[in-house]
Amino acid sequence: MAVTVGASRLGLSALRRLPAEARPLVRPGTVAAGVVHLGLGAFHRAHQAVFTEAAIGAAGGEWGIVAVAPRSTALVEAIAAQDNLFSVSTLSAAGSTTRVIGAFSGVRHAASDPDAVVALLADPAVRVVTLTVTEKAYQLDPVTGQLCPDAALAADLAGGRPPTTVPGLLLRGLAARAAADAGPVALVSCDNLPANGRRLRGLVDQAVGRAAGVPAGLVDWVAGNVTCPGTMVDRIVPASTPETIDAARRALGVTDLGAVAAEPYAQWVIEDDFPGGRPGWEHAGAVLTDDAGPWERLKLRTLNGVHSAVAYLGALAGHETVADALEIPHLADVLRRLIAEDIAASFTPPDGVRVVDYGEQVLARFGNPAIRYRTLQVATDGSQKLPQRVLHTIVDLRAAGRSARWATLVVAAWLRFVLGYADDGRPLPFQDPLAGPIRAALDAGRQSPAGAVDAVFALREIVPVEVAEDDEVRAQVIGWLTALERHGVEATLAGAR
């Protein structure tokens, strides 16, 4: 991301020049590290870091965050040069506000110094490890939950070299922590995975069980000292752009190369299972609960599932952003039917929550014109996202004997998207960890919509058998895909009944 630095840089020396309302609640260097976070992306900076800073400001505690970037060095270098400070701009139709966040005690780059990250994970002062590494970094089959190591993870499991993957870092860090008798730790997934706590637990247990040369007793130590609380995280955070940096500069009077922007809404639901203690996140508005499952399904199906629907249909119709795509004639009506007739009928929501009302709030958030969330960004990695966002909805509807009319439209829109061209013939980029198998399946079945559906439905690493072998679901997806190919998005939505 090329940015011209035209003002002095954000840092501790610049804080006194900032407007009072833009200054951080916590000054870096005054709070020791108690949290390690894996994944130095925009979402973490605009979500968990904001909650944690507010929790420290309200309740105290040595809960500074050391944020670890698995790959890219640019952001690590930028934030380190700013004394671990960065800003978050909150955007709405009414205007924006920008505030500097001081939750970070440090930043690290895992690829260049994995041993330092392992040492952090073994530090007894660190009692919470959070993750936002996206679905594909877990290397779990989205249908079975089984570990599917790539070559890098296989090498990490074999040992003999510093780890290069997120599971490898966790494995080596827990082994070092056990050897040092450093005390219990909570590993907290903040990724959009179904049952993300149980998924992370499965990842850790499988990695420990399959690794070569693990110390005797490590399996038992992990069982007795490591928890994996489930969570639900929610805030729309577009990828940062040069415009994000420019807006922060105008608001602050200094340049922040770590700036992010987000919508006003933010929610964090956390299962309260922290054997070594935790920040006082409830003082920052987080919901602490015994079971995040209902909240997770509410968000994955109603927000993320609808987000994917808008992204695929919007990209096919040539719309750059989610907010723009919502202007497609009849799309909002179809999304309301998806929410009311399919999603709401597929699960039991949290007490006191109506799925239709939550869905209306979601559509209003998506329509925020100040949040330029690109449809192509949301559309990436569909093989990892679609199972929990849409396919599980279909499974539950069909098990209850109900139609999945509108959810199958989303599946068809994804298939139409991965064919690689928009309604006007322009090529569409296809980024997915399973791009090879998907492209091969589509090439084999490209002669007809039915062939394409059958070929992709045979990919068990994406499509559950309950969906793949359901004749009604198959027919509905073929019908929608046929309409999208022949008539395009706008005409298909206009004729939807």
C-alpha positions, 0 to 999 in steps of 0.5 A: 500500500503506497502512502506518501508520508506528509506529516510527522509520525504518530508516536509518544512524543506526538500525543500531547499535540493530539486533541484530548478525545483522540488520546489513548486510554493507556500509554504504551510502556506503562502496562506490562504484557499479559496477552499475546495476539497472533494476527496483526490484521485490521480486525484485531486492531479495531476490535480486540485491541479496542476492547482490551484497552478499554478494559485496562482503562476501566479495571486495570491489570497487566494486560498489555498485548504483544501482537504478532504478525505471522508473515508481513513485516511492513505493519510490524515495522510501522507500528514499532516506529510509532511506539506501538501506537495506532488509530481507529477511525469510526465511520458513519453517515453522520461523520467520523471520529478517530482515536489512538489506541495504546493497548500494544506493549509490543509487536513481533514478526513470527517469520523472522524470529519464531523463537522469540514468539515461542518464548512469549508463549512460554512467558508466565506473565502471558496468560491469554493468547488470542488469534485472528488468523483467518479460517485457512490458517487452522488447517482443519477440514471445514466439514470434519474438523480433522487436521489437514497439514500442508507441507509447512505444518507437516514440517513443524509437526516433524520438528527439528526446525523453528516453526513457520505455521500458526499451529506450529507456533502454538505447539512449540509454545505450549511445549516450552510453557509446560517445560518451564512450568509457566502456569495455565493459559487460555487460547482464544480464537476470534476467527469466524469458525463454527464452535471456534473454541472447540475447533481450536481445542481440536487443532491443539490436541491433534497437533500435540498428539501427532507431533514428533518428539514432544516431551513426555506428559505434554498431552496431559499438561495441555489437558489440565492447563490449557482452555479454549473459550469460544467467542463471537466477534463482530465489527465491520472492518474494511481493509485499510487503504491510502484513504484510511491513512489520509483520513487519520492524518487529517483527524490527528495532524500526524501520520499513522501508517497503522491506521484502521477504520471501522463501523460504530457497532462492535460486539464480543461474546466470550465464554468465561473460562480463563484459568490464569485470569483475564482482562476485565472485558465486561467493563468494555461492553463484552458479553461474558457467558457460559455458551457462545454457541447461540451468539456464534450461530446468530452472527455466522448465519445472519451477518456473515452468511448475508454478507457473503450473499451480498458479496457474490451477487454484488460482484457478479452485478459489477458493484465494488462495495457491499453498500453499493450492492444493496442498491441492486433492485430486489436484493434487499427483499430477497435478503429479508426472505433469506433471513426470515424464511431460512436463517431464522428457522435454522437455529435457536437464537440467544434468549431475548434476540429475534433473528429478523430484528437482528437481520434488519440491524445487519442490513442497516450496517451493510448500507453504511455508505462510509464503510467501503467494504469491497465485495471482492474482499468478502468473496475470498476463501469461499470454500472456508467460509461457506460451510459455516455461513450457509451450508450448515443452515441448509443442513439444519433446515433440511433435517427439520423438513424445511426448504432451503430456497434462499440459502441455495441461491447463495450457493449458486451465486458462489458457484457462478462467482468462481466460474470467473466472470461477471454479468458483463463479461469482465473477469473476476479474481478467484482467491481460495486455498482450494482453488485447484480442486475447485477449478478442476471440478468446474472444468470437468462439469463446465458443460452445464449448470448441472454438471458444475453443481455435481462436480463441486458437490463431490468435493467433500472438503467443502460440501457436507454429504447431507447437502451433496446427496439432497436431491431437492437442494441440488435441483434448487442450486441448479435452478438458481445457477441456470438463471444467473448464467442466462439472465444475470443477477438483476433479472434473476432477483426480479423474477425470484419468488 
